[in-house]
Amino acid sequence: MVFDMRKREPALLVLSDGTSYRGVSMGAPGEFFGEVCFNTSMAGYQEILTDPSYAGQMVNMTYPLIGNYGVNPEDFESDRVYMGGFIVRESSRLASNWRSSGDLDDFLVKNGVVGLEGIDTRALTRHIRTRGAMEGGLSSLDLDPESLLEKVERAPGLVGLDLVEGVTIREPYVWEEGLDSPPDHEVVAFDFGIKRNILRLLNSHGCRVTVVPADTTADGVLALEPDGVFLSNGPGDPAAVTYAIEAIRALLGRKPIFGICLGHQLLGLALGGSTYKLKFGHRGANQPVMHGATGRVEITAQNHGFAVDTTSLSDCQFGKVELTHWNLNDETSEGISCDEVGAFSVQYHPEACPGPHDSRYLFDRFVETMKGWRK
């Protein structure tokens, strides 16, 4: 069956450098302004759409056909979509999957996500790789490039923007979905935009998880008497989440800490380091990372636009900070450890949903650190 995209309403994407891409509208009608980024995963669009780390962004999928297996709640990583725009070469109108409960287009409409279809998504990706990440405007209402560019220029960028406050929970809750027996460990997880598969994996490693709001104080965490503290993924500029940095710094040396993605960046800042914005970020399920202790190359899932400057951690007051993992594409930091205070973190996503499972040993390391801390 062939679908004629000429029968669909037009839509326009304009980047902050004036480059424009005309296609057709999918999803909800409207406009969205935010950073344009690309994801190289060939599958997993449901998990990508429901990852809170994409708040304030629009995602360009490099794989040419998206939506062919529909959508189903079992694969969602949160309760809704947080990104504002979704860009694809072709959106499948047919969902061939017995688990599917709906199609992608309807799902985007229900979640108010503005979509663009029918452009050369790989050309857009090459442009971002060459020029660097930039803001953009996606609209099915304003089809005048000059008018849309003016709106883009007025929109705030990600640097200095705290997006965590818009995705975190308001009240704590306990996650026990994957516990098959009484828990061996009690973990408090900061919700900076946490993904459900992280919680599932913590449960599968014998941890009962109490998820707390991002602005929970160190005293509030310690009052729950956890065996360990987890720092989740999340969106935006880590340096803007000052309340979390203060809480993490106060917890260092008092409880084992394991951080992922934004949690890695926040740990680096709490240890006295600094972060910086990458040229175009790492997003996809195939990033090669070197594990220094073993010499193994791990294929990892990633979604981040900022990185920790490990040179800024050379004089850490809490003890020696070791660079444990690094990216083989650009040699940026992918993991740090400060053994004196029982804290470690990785920039990528070892829960990998979607993505490879090469790095799930890190959950074992967290459990072993908690066991050692009890002695």
VOPAGU-2260 file (C-alpha; in pm, 1 decimal, decimal comma):
REM VOPAGU-2260
SITE   aa  ch    i         X         Y         Z
SITE  MET   A    0       0,0       0,0       0,0
SITE  VAL   A    1     138,5     341,8     -96,7
SITE  PHE   A    2      40,4     655,4      95,7
SITE  ASP   A    3      31,0     989,3     -83,0
SITE  MET   A    4     190,1    1248,3     144,3
SITE  ARG   A    5      64,7    1526,9     -84,5
SITE  LYS   A    6    -277,5    1482,1      77,8
SITE  ARG   A    7    -139,7    1574,3     419,0
SITE  GLU   A    8    -101,4    1923,3     562,3
SITE  PRO   A    9     238,3    2091,2     507,3
SITE  ALA   A   10     482,6    2156,0     792,5
SITE  LEU   A   11     808,4    2346,4     823,0
SITE  LEU   A   12    1128,0    2311,2    1027,4
SITE  VAL   A   13    1358,8    2613,9    1054,1
SITE  LEU   A   14    1696,7    2600,0    1229,7
SITE  SER   A   15    1858,7    2892,3    1407,2
SITE  ASP   A   16    2111,3    2930,4    1123,5
SITE  GLY   A   17    1825,0    2989,6     877,3
SITE  THR   A   18    1827,6    2644,3     716,6
SITE  SER   A   19    1475,1    2518,9     651,0
SITE  TYR   A   20    1315,7    2181,7     570,6
SITE  ARG   A   21     966,9    2145,9     426,5
SITE  GLY   A   22     766,2    1830,1     475,8
SITE  VAL   A   23     420,2    1725,3     585,4
SITE  SER   A   24     257,8    1733,5     925,8
SITE  MET   A   25     213,5    1429,6    1146,0
SITE  GLY   A   26      97,0    1409,9    1504,3
SITE  ALA   A   27     -61,3    1714,9    1664,0
SITE  PRO   A   28     -97,4    2044,3    1476,9
SITE  GLY   A   29      88,6    2335,3    1630,7
SITE  GLU   A   30     436,9    2471,5    1691,8
SITE  PHE   A   31     733,8    2372,9    1904,1
SITE  PHE   A   32    1063,0    2551,0    1967,8
SITE  GLY   A   33    1363,8    2373,7    2115,3
SITE  GLU   A   34    1697,7    2211,4    2043,8
SITE  VAL   A   35    1704,8    1985,4    1738,9
SITE  CYS   A   36    1893,7    1661,7    1799,5
SITE  PHE   A   37    1922,1    1327,8    1622,1
SITE  ASN   A   38    1899,4     966,8    1736,2
SITE  THR   A   39    2065,1     685,8    1538,6
SITE  SER   A   40    1866,5     394,3    1687,2
SITE  MET   A   41    1696,7     167,5    1435,2
SITE  ALA   A   42    1426,1      62,4    1682,6
SITE  GLY   A   43    1293,4     173,2    2018,6
SITE  TYR   A   44    1102,3     484,0    1913,8
SITE  GLN   A   45     844,5     425,3    2191,0
SITE  GLU   A   46    1113,2     429,7    2458,9
SITE  ILE   A   47    1275,3     735,0    2300,8
SITE  LEU   A   48     945,7     923,2    2285,8
SITE  THR   A   49     868,2     852,9    2651,4
SITE  ASP   A   50    1218,0     926,1    2785,9
SITE  PRO   A   51    1188,9    1240,9    3005,2
SITE  SER   A   52    1549,6    1329,5    2915,8
SITE  TYR   A   53    1418,8    1467,9    2584,5
SITE  ALA   A   54    1220,0    1747,1    2748,2
SITE  GLY   A   55    1280,9    2076,4    2567,5
SITE  GLN   A   56    1400,5    1902,4    2250,5
SITE  MET   A   57    1279,0    1769,2    1918,4
SITE  VAL   A   58    1422,1    1441,7    1791,0
SITE  ASN   A   59    1520,3    1358,8    1434,3
SITE  MET   A   60    1528,9     982,8    1373,2
SITE  THR   A   61    1798,4     880,2    1124,6
SITE  TYR   A   62    1640,7     540,8    1049,9
SITE  PRO   A   63    1409,9     601,7     749,8
SITE  LEU   A   64    1095,7     409,6     855,9
SITE  ILE   A   65     946,2     470,0    1199,0
SITE  GLY   A   66     622,1     340,0    1347,8
SITE  ASN   A   67     598,0       1,3    1177,2
SITE  TYR   A   68     533,5    -187,6    1502,0
SITE  GLY   A   69     289,9      62,6    1650,6
SITE  VAL   A   70     278,8     160,6    2016,3
SITE  ASN   A   71     194,7     -18,6    2339,2
SITE  PRO   A   72     213,8      98,4    2703,5
SITE  GLU   A   73     431,7    -196,6    2808,2
SITE  ASP   A   74     728,9     -40,2    2629,4
SITE  PHE   A   75     691,3     314,1    2763,9
SITE  GLU   A   76     969,7     453,5    2982,3
SITE  SER   A   77     741,6     702,6    3160,1
SITE  ASP   A   78     375,5     794,3    3175,1
SITE  ARG   A   79     380,2    1034,2    2878,7
SITE  VAL   A   80     585,1    1204,8    2606,5
SITE  TYR   A   81     811,2    1489,7    2719,6
SITE  MET   A   82     974,9    1591,6    2390,6
SITE  GLY   A   83     795,4    1855,9    2188,6
SITE  GLY   A   84     873,3    1756,9    1830,1
SITE  PHE   A   85     935,6    1436,9    1634,4
SITE  ILE   A   86    1092,7    1421,0    1286,2
SITE  VAL   A   87    1094,7    1116,1    1058,1
SITE  ARG   A   88    1158,8    1033,2     693,9
SITE  GLU   A   89     850,3     812,4     675,0
SITE  SER   A   90     589,0     723,6     934,5
SITE  SER   A   91     434,0     381,8     882,5
SITE  ARG   A   92      54,3     380,9     867,1
SITE  LEU   A   93      51,4       6,9     927,3
SITE  ALA   A   94     141,4    -139,9    1267,1
SITE  SER   A   95     249,3    -502,4    1230,7
SITE  ASN   A   96     281,2    -623,1    1591,0
SITE  TRP   A   97      46,2    -836,4    1798,3
SITE  ARG   A   98     130,3    -623,7    2104,1
SITE  SER   A   99      36,4    -296,6    1936,9
SITE  SER   A  100    -257,7    -104,8    2082,2
SITE  GLY   A  101    -242,0     192,0    1846,1
SITE  ASP   A  102     -41,8     366,3    1576,9
SITE  LEU   A  103     233,5     623,6    1608,4
SITE  ASP   A  104      44,7     913,7    1452,9
SITE  ASP   A  105    -249,9     884,4    1693,2
SITE  PHE   A  106      -9,5     848,0    1984,1
SITE  LEU   A  107     161,0    1175,3    1892,3
SITE  VAL   A  108    -176,2    1348,2    1860,2
SITE  LYS   A  109    -287,9    1226,5    2204,2
SITE  ASN   A  110      36,0    1352,7    2358,5
SITE  GLY   A  111      33,1    1688,3    2180,3
SITE  VAL   A  112     358,8    1623,8    1994,8
SITE  VAL   A  113     416,8    1820,1    1674,3
SITE  GLY   A  114     561,1    1597,6    1401,5
SITE  LEU   A  115     732,0    1640,0    1065,8
SITE  GLU   A  116     748,4    1374,7     795,3
SITE  GLY   A  117     888,5    1350,8     445,7
SITE  ILE   A  118    1222,1    1531,9     477,2
SITE  ASP   A  119    1571,8    1394,1     424,5
SITE  THR   A  120    1644,8    1314,1     788,1
SITE  ARG   A  121    2001,2    1205,8     717,3
SITE  ALA   A  122    2077,7    1535,2     545,4
SITE  LEU   A  123    1946,9    1711,5     856,1
SITE  THR   A  124    2169,8    1489,4    1070,6
SITE  ARG   A  125    2477,5    1570,0     862,4
SITE  HIS   A  126    2398,1    1940,2     892,9
SITE  ILE   A  127    2379,6    1920,3    1273,4
SITE  ARG   A  128    2700,2    1714,7    1289,7
SITE  THR   A  129    2878,7    1979,0    1083,0
SITE  ARG   A  130    2735,8    2296,2    1234,0
SITE  GLY   A  131    2663,9    2170,8    1584,6
SITE  ALA   A  132    2346,5    2148,2    1791,3
SITE  MET   A  133    2113,1    2439,0    1739,5
SITE  GLU   A  134    1767,5    2560,8    1824,7
SITE  GLY   A  135    1484,0    2512,3    1581,4
SITE  GLY   A  136    1118,3    2579,2    1524,4
SITE  LEU   A  137     876,5    2314,4    1397,4
SITE  SER   A  138     534,5    2431,6    1281,8
SITE  SER   A  139     228,8    2319,2    1090,9
SITE  LEU   A  140      74,0    2666,6    1141,8
SITE  ASP   A  141     342,4    2915,2    1037,5
SITE  LEU   A  142     491,7    2816,3     702,6
SITE  ASP   A  143     688,7    3137,9     650,1
SITE  PRO   A  144    1061,0    3065,6     708,9
SITE  GLU   A  145    1142,3    3423,7     807,6
SITE  SER   A  146     856,7    3445,3    1055,6
SITE  LEU   A  147     943,2    3109,4    1210,9
SITE  LEU   A  148    1312,3    3203,3    1234,7
SITE  GLU   A  149    1221,3    3516,7    1431,1
SITE  LYS   A  150    1036,0    3298,2    1681,7
SITE  VAL   A  151    1333,7    3062,4    1705,9
SITE  GLU   A  152    1563,8    3354,1    1785,2
SITE  ARG   A  153    1337,9    3456,7    2074,3
SITE  ALA   A  154    1320,6    3105,2    2223,2
SITE  PRO   A  155    1549,1    3016,0    2519,9
SITE  GLY   A  156    1831,5    2766,4    2467,6
SITE  LEU   A  157    1920,2    2467,8    2685,9
SITE  VAL   A  158    2229,2    2621,2    2846,6
SITE  GLY   A  159    2144,2    2746,0    3194,0
SITE  LEU   A  160    1792,6    2600,9    3178,7
SITE  ASP   A  161    1663,8    2376,9    3458,9
SITE  LEU   A  162    1430,9    2130,8    3286,0
SITE  VAL   A  163    1435,7    1881,6    3572,0
SITE  GLU   A  164    1173,9    2073,0    3766,4
SITE  GLY   A  165     927,7    2009,1    3484,0
SITE  VAL   A  166     970,9    1630,1    3473,8
SITE  THR   A  167    1031,6    1524,3    3834,7
SITE  ILE   A  168     762,1    1381,2    4060,9
SITE  ARG   A  169     597,7    1586,2    4336,9
SITE  GLU   A  170     557,0    1309,4    4595,1
SITE  PRO   A  171     775,7    1003,1    4672,2
SITE  TYR   A  172     665,9     655,2    4572,2
SITE  VAL   A  173     797,0     299,3    4611,7
SITE  TRP   A  174     873,2      83,7    4306,3
SITE  GLU   A  175     849,8    -292,6    4364,1
SITE  GLU   A  176     730,1    -415,1    4024,7
SITE  GLY   A  177    1018,0    -658,9    3964,1
SITE  LEU   A  178    1075,7    -785,1    4317,7
SITE  ASP   A  179    1019,0   -1162,0    4337,1
SITE  SER   A  180    1137,5   -1196,4    4697,3
SITE  PRO   A  181    1200,8    -972,4    4999,7
SITE  PRO   A  182    1454,5    -702,0    4905,2
SITE  ASP   A  183    1818,1    -726,5    5004,1
SITE  HIS   A  184    1875,0    -351,9    4978,7
SITE  GLU   A  185    1684,1     -27,7    5018,4
SITE  VAL   A  186    1769,3     234,1    4755,8
SITE  VAL   A  187    1660,2     595,7    4730,7
SITE  ALA   A  188    1649,1     715,9    4370,0
SITE  PHE   A  189    1642,7    1084,1    4280,1
SITE  ASP   A  190    1393,2    1141,5    4001,1
SITE  PHE   A  191    1555,3    1385,3    3759,6
SITE  GLY   A  192    1353,0    1220,8    3479,2
SITE  ILE   A  193    1398,6     855,0    3567,1
SITE  LYS   A  194    1330,5     576,2    3315,9
SITE  ARG   A  195    1123,0     277,6    3421,2
SITE  ASN   A  196    1375,9      20,7    3304,4
SITE  ILE   A  197    1625,8     155,2    3556,4
SITE  LEU   A  198    1373,8      80,9    3830,5
SITE  ARG   A  199    1305,4    -264,5    3688,1
SITE  LEU   A  200    1676,1    -349,2    3686,8
SITE  LEU   A  201    1728,6    -222,5    4039,6
SITE  ASN   A  202    1437,9    -443,9    4147,8
SITE  SER   A  203    1582,7    -741,8    3961,4
SITE  HIS   A  204    1904,0    -692,1    4161,4
SITE  GLY   A  205    1718,5    -720,7    4491,2
SITE  CYS   A  206    1665,6    -349,5    4556,3
SITE  ARG   A  207    1342,8    -194,7    4673,6
SITE  VAL   A  208    1343,4     159,9    4537,6
SITE  THR   A  209    1193,0     468,4    4695,9
SITE  VAL   A  210    1178,5     734,8    4424,6
SITE  VAL   A  211    1198,7    1090,7    4556,0
SITE  PRO   A  212    1156,6    1436,4    4397,9
SITE  ALA   A  213    1463,2    1604,1    4252,5
SITE  ASP   A  214    1469,1    1873,5    4520,6
SITE  THR   A  215    1482,9    1627,0    4811,3
SITE  THR   A  216    1749,3    1731,4    5061,9
SITE  ALA   A  217    2029,4    1512,1    5189,2
SITE  ASP   A  218    1859,1    1497,0    5529,8
SITE  GLY   A  219    1538,9    1387,3    5359,6
SITE  VAL   A  220    1724,1    1104,0    5187,0
SITE  LEU   A  221    1905,7     993,1    5502,4
SITE  ALA   A  222    1578,6     989,5    5697,0
SITE  LEU   A  223    1468,9     701,2    5471,7
SITE  GLU   A  224    1773,5     499,4    5587,1
SITE  PRO   A  225    1876,0     367,5    5245,2
SITE  ASP   A  226    2163,8     133,3    5173,0
SITE  GLY   A  227    2247,3     333,9    4862,0
SITE  VAL   A  228    2149,2     637,3    4657,3
SITE  PHE   A  229    2078,4     638,9    4284,4
SITE  LEU   A  230    2102,7     950,0    4062,4
SITE  SER   A  231    1883,5     921,2    3753,9
SITE  ASN   A  232    1895,5    1046,5    3399,1
SITE  GLY   A  233    1717,5    1368,9    3308,7
SITE  PRO   A  234    1703,0    1669,6    3074,5
SITE  GLY   A  235    1871,3    2006,3    3049,1
SITE  ASP   A  236    2185,6    2174,2    3177,4
SITE  PRO   A  237    2322,0    1995,9    3487,3
SITE  ALA   A  238    2481,3    2315,0    3621,1
SITE  ALA   A  239    2134,0    2468,3    3653,4
SITE  VAL   A  240    2015,0    2196,6    3894,9
SITE  THR   A  241    2191,4    2356,3    4192,0
SITE  TYR   A  242    1963,6    2207,3    4459,6
SITE  ALA   A  243    2051,5    1853,3    4347,4
SITE  ILE   A  244    2424,5    1928,3    4338,9
SITE  GLU   A  245    2406,8    2053,0    4699,3
SITE  ALA   A  246    2216,1    1743,2    4815,7
SITE  ILE   A  247    2456,9    1503,0    4642,0
SITE  ARG   A  248    2760,2    1682,2    4786,0
SITE  ALA   A  249    2613,5    1644,1    5135,5
SITE  LEU   A  250    2558,6    1269,2    5076,1
SITE  LEU   A  251    2913,3    1196,2    4957,7
SITE  GLY   A  252    3084,4     956,4    5194,1
SITE  ARG   A  253    2764,8     886,8    5386,4
SITE  LYS   A  254    2600,0     643,6    5142,4
SITE  PRO   A  255    2715,1     464,6    4823,9
SITE  ILE   A  256    2608,3     659,2    4514,9
SITE  PHE   A  257    2548,4     538,1    4158,9
SITE  GLY   A  258    2463,5     788,2    3882,5
SITE  ILE   A  259    2353,1     756,3    3521,1
SITE  CYS   A  260    2353,2    1024,5    3248,5
SITE  LEU   A  261    2241,7    1351,4    3413,7
SITE  GLY   A  262    2315,3    1178,4    3743,6
SITE  HIS   A  263    2673,8    1130,8    3623,0
SITE  GLN   A  264    2704,6    1498,9    3541,0
SITE  LEU   A  265    2554,5    1604,2    3874,0
SITE  LEU   A  266    2795,4    1374,8    4060,6
SITE  GLY   A  267    3085,0    1533,4    3873,6
SITE  LEU   A  268    2963,8    1879,6    3974,4
SITE  ALA   A  269    2910,3    1771,2    4335,9
SITE  LEU   A  270    3269,5    1644,0    4344,7
SITE  GLY   A  271    3383,4    1994,4    4247,9
SITE  GLY   A  272    3415,5    1950,9    3872,1
SITE  SER   A  273    3257,3    2130,5    3578,6
SITE  THR   A  274    3049,9    2037,6    3273,8
SITE  TYR   A  275    3029,4    2169,2    2918,7
SITE  LYS   A  276    2795,2    2140,4    2622,1
SITE  LEU   A  277    2890,7    1899,7    2344,3
SITE  LYS   A  278    2889,9    2004,9    1981,7
SITE  PHE   A  279    2597,5    1780,0    1890,6
SITE  GLY   A  280    2559,9    1530,2    2174,5
SITE  HIS   A  281    2544,2    1150,5    2177,4
SITE  ARG   A  282    2207,2     989,0    2112,5
SITE  GLY   A  283    2158,7     635,5    1989,7
SITE  ALA   A  284    2209,8     270,4    2074,4
SITE  ASN   A  285    2553,6     209,3    1923,2
SITE  GLN   A  286    2813,1     432,6    2091,8
SITE  PRO   A  287    3151,0     259,1    2157,3
SITE  VAL   A  288    3289,4     310,4    2507,2
SITE  MET   A  289    3620,7     186,9    2647,3
SITE  HIS   A  290    3615,2      35,8    2996,1
SITE  GLY   A  291    3960,3     116,6    3125,6
SITE  ALA   A  292    3978,6    -155,1    3393,7
SITE  THR   A  293    3916,5    -442,1    3151,3
SITE  GLY   A  294    4016,4    -298,5    2813,1
SITE  ARG   A  295    3678,0    -408,2    2679,7
SITE  VAL   A  296    3483,1    -197,8    2434,0
SITE  GLU   A  297    3118,1    -172,1    2531,8
SITE  ILE   A  298    2848,4     -79,6    2282,9
SITE  THR   A  299    2620,6     156,6    2469,5
SITE  ALA   A  300    2291,8     343,8    2452,8
SITE  GLN   A  301    2327,0     717,9    2505,9
SITE  ASN   A  302    2120,9    1034,4    2526,6
SITE  HIS   A  303    2302,5    1345,5    2644,1
SITE  GLY   A  304    2416,1    1686,9    2524,7
SITE  PHE   A  305    2652,5    1780,1    2809,9
SITE  ALA   A  306    2970,1    1615,2    2940,9
SITE  VAL   A  307    3188,5    1619,2    3253,6
SITE  ASP   A  308    3528,3    1786,5    3219,8
SITE  THR   A  309    3743,6    1531,1    3400,5
SITE  THR   A  310    4044,1    1765,7    3412,9
SITE  SER   A  311    3841,6    1979,9    3652,4
SITE  LEU   A  312    3837,2    1691,1    3902,1
SITE  SER   A  313    4214,3    1660,4    3945,2
SITE  ASP   A  314    4209,9    1829,6    4288,0
SITE  CYS   A  315    3887,5    1683,6    4427,2
SITE  GLN   A  316    3854,6    1740,0    4802,8
SITE  PHE   A  317    3671,3    1409,9    4850,8
SITE  GLY   A  318    3950,8    1189,9    4716,5
SITE  LYS   A  319    4097,7    1071,8    4390,0
SITE  VAL   A  320    3851,1    1071,1    4099,3
SITE  GLU   A  321    3929,7     810,3    3835,2
SITE  LEU   A  322    3818,8     824,0    3472,2
SITE  THR   A  323    3677,7     472,5    3431,2
SITE  HIS   A  324    3517,1     492,0    3085,5
SITE  TRP   A  325    3560,6     712,4    2779,8
SITE  ASN   A  326    3395,5     749,8    2441,2
SITE  LEU   A  327    3600,2     608,6    2152,8
SITE  ASN   A  328    3447,8     850,2    1900,7
SITE  ASP   A  329    3548,3    1175,4    2069,1
SITE  GLU   A  330    3728,2    1066,4    2390,8
SITE  THR   A  331    3476,4    1243,7    2616,9
SITE  SER   A  332    3417,6    1119,4    2970,7
SITE  GLU   A  333    3178,2     825,4    2998,7
SITE  GLY   A  334    3241,9     719,7    3358,2
SITE  ILE   A  335    3404,7     832,7    3683,3
SITE  SER   A  336    3464,3     678,7    4024,4
SITE  CYS   A  337    3562,5     818,6    4362,8
SITE  ASP   A  338    3625,0     506,8    4571,7
SITE  GLU   A  339    3698,9     698,3    4892,8
SITE  VAL   A  340    3333,5     800,2    4915,7
SITE  GLY   A  341    3179,1     497,5    4741,4
SITE  ALA   A  342    3053,1     698,0    4444,1
SITE  PHE   A  343    3063,5     611,4    4075,2
SITE  SER   A  344    2869,9     702,2    3762,3
SITE  VAL   A  345    2847,4     658,4    3387,0
SITE  GLN   A  346    2737,5     899,2    3118,3
SITE  TYR   A  347    2559,9     636,5    2908,8
SITE  HIS   A  348    2253,2     419,1    2981,1
SITE  PRO   A  349    2339,6      70,1    3111,4
SITE  GLU   A  350    1967,0      -3,9    3147,0
SITE  ALA   A  351    1961,8      32,4    2765,6
SITE  CYS   A  352    1596,5      48,1    2677,4
SITE  PRO   A  353    1633,7      48,8    2381,7
SITE  GLY   A  354    1988,7     -70,2    2327,2
SITE  PRO   A  355    2255,3    -335,2    2402,0
SITE  HIS   A  356    2306,8    -499,3    2740,6
SITE  ASP   A  357    2687,7    -481,1    2753,4
SITE  SER   A  358    2694,6    -257,7    3062,2
SITE  ARG   A  359    2444,3    -411,7    3300,6
SITE  TYR   A  360    2730,9    -526,9    3523,0
SITE  LEU   A  361    2720,7    -174,7    3667,8
SITE  PHE   A  362    2408,0    -266,3    3863,2
SITE  ASP   A  363    2602,5    -559,2    4011,0
SITE  ARG   A  364    2877,9    -315,5    4106,3
SITE  PHE   A  365    2626,3     -93,3    4284,6
SITE  VAL   A  366    2494,3    -390,0    4482,8
SITE  GLU   A  367    2846,1    -500,1    4575,8
SITE  THR   A  368    2932,5    -146,3    4684,9
SITE  MET   A  369    2627,6    -138,6    4910,7
SITE  LYS   A  370    2721,9    -476,2    5060,6
SITE  GLY   A  371    3075,3    -357,0    5129,7
SITE  TRP   A  372    2948,3     -33,5    5283,1
SITE  ARG   A  373    2743,9    -228,1    5541,7
SITE  LYS   A  374    3052,9    -401,6    5683,5
